[in-house]
Amino acid sequence: MKKYIAFLFKTCLLLFLIGGTCLVFGQLAGLLFQRGEWIVKSWEMFAEPTFMISAIAGIFGFILGYYPKKEVTKVNEVEKSSSNELSEEFELIR
């Protein structure tokens, strides 16, 4: 279930970033070419779907926060033990 929700979150995230980019570039083009109707049309086309998709992505992200994180791997344990050995060596040098 977590993989499914993560996939939906990433998909919604990608879609709302694309929608936001289209919104901004449409408005920027309207400013550069001095076409007010492009600014208004860009807002009408992209604003509502982009905001809705971003809200859905936020909900999926919130749900993902409730899943437990991965357990500590053996690599992390080895790194911790080697760092402890190193700190012990430094204390012996002092």
C-alpha positions as CSV (number, residue, x, y, z in Angstrom):
1,M,0.0,0.0,0.0
2,K,2.9,2.4,0.8
3,K,4.4,1.9,-2.7
4,Y,1.0,2.7,-4.3
5,I,0.5,5.9,-2.2
6,A,4.2,6.9,-2.9
7,F,3.6,6.4,-6.6
8,L,0.4,8.5,-6.5
9,F,2.3,11.2,-4.5
10,K,5.1,11.4,-7.0
11,T,2.7,11.5,-9.9
12,C,0.7,14.3,-8.4
13,L,3.8,16.2,-7.4
14,L,5.1,16.0,-11.0
15,L,1.7,17.1,-12.4
16,F,1.4,20.1,-10.2
17,L,4.9,21.2,-10.9
18,I,4.3,21.0,-14.6
19,G,1.0,22.9,-14.2
20,G,2.7,25.5,-12.1
21,T,5.4,25.9,-14.6
22,C,2.9,26.3,-17.4
23,L,1.0,28.9,-15.4
24,V,4.1,30.9,-14.7
25,F,5.4,30.7,-18.2
26,G,2.0,31.6,-19.7
27,Q,1.8,34.7,-17.5
28,L,5.5,35.6,-18.2
29,A,4.8,35.4,-22.0
30,G,1.8,37.6,-21.5
31,L,4.0,40.2,-19.7
32,L,6.8,40.0,-22.3
33,F,4.5,40.3,-25.3
34,Q,2.2,42.8,-23.5
35,R,-0.9,40.6,-24.0
36,G,-3.1,40.8,-21.0
37,E,-5.5,38.2,-22.3
38,W,-2.6,35.6,-22.2
39,I,-2.2,36.3,-18.5
40,V,-5.9,35.9,-17.8
41,K,-6.2,32.8,-20.0
42,S,-3.2,31.2,-18.4
43,W,-4.7,31.7,-15.0
44,E,-8.1,30.3,-16.2
45,M,-6.5,27.2,-17.8
46,F,-3.9,26.2,-15.2
47,A,-4.7,27.7,-11.8
48,E,-7.6,25.5,-10.6
49,P,-6.3,22.1,-11.8
50,T,-2.8,22.9,-10.5
51,F,-4.1,23.9,-7.0
52,M,-6.3,20.8,-6.8
53,I,-3.5,18.5,-7.7
54,S,-1.2,20.1,-5.3
55,A,-3.8,19.6,-2.5
56,I,-4.1,16.0,-3.4
57,A,-0.3,15.6,-3.4
58,G,-0.3,17.2,0.0
59,I,-2.8,14.6,1.3
60,F,-0.8,11.7,-0.1
61,G,2.4,13.2,1.5
62,F,0.6,13.5,4.8
63,I,-0.5,9.8,4.6
64,L,3.0,8.7,3.8
65,G,4.2,10.4,7.0
66,Y,2.3,7.8,9.0
67,Y,4.1,4.8,7.6
68,P,7.1,3.6,9.6
69,K,10.6,4.3,8.4
70,K,13.0,1.6,7.3
71,E,15.0,-0.2,9.9
72,V,18.7,0.5,10.5
73,T,20.8,-1.5,8.1
74,K,24.0,-3.3,8.9
75,V,26.0,-0.7,7.0
76,N,24.9,2.0,9.4
77,E,25.8,-0.2,12.4
78,V,29.3,-0.8,10.9
79,E,29.8,3.0,10.4
80,K,28.8,3.7,14.0
81,S,31.1,1.1,15.4
82,S,34.0,2.3,13.3
83,S,33.4,5.9,14.3
84,N,33.4,4.8,18.0
85,E,36.7,3.1,17.4
86,L,38.1,6.3,15.9
87,S,37.0,8.4,18.7
88,E,38.5,6.0,21.2
89,E,41.8,6.2,19.3
90,F,41.7,10.0,19.5
91,E,41.2,9.9,23.2
92,L,44.2,7.6,23.6
93,I,46.3,10.1,21.7
94,R,45.4,12.9,24.0
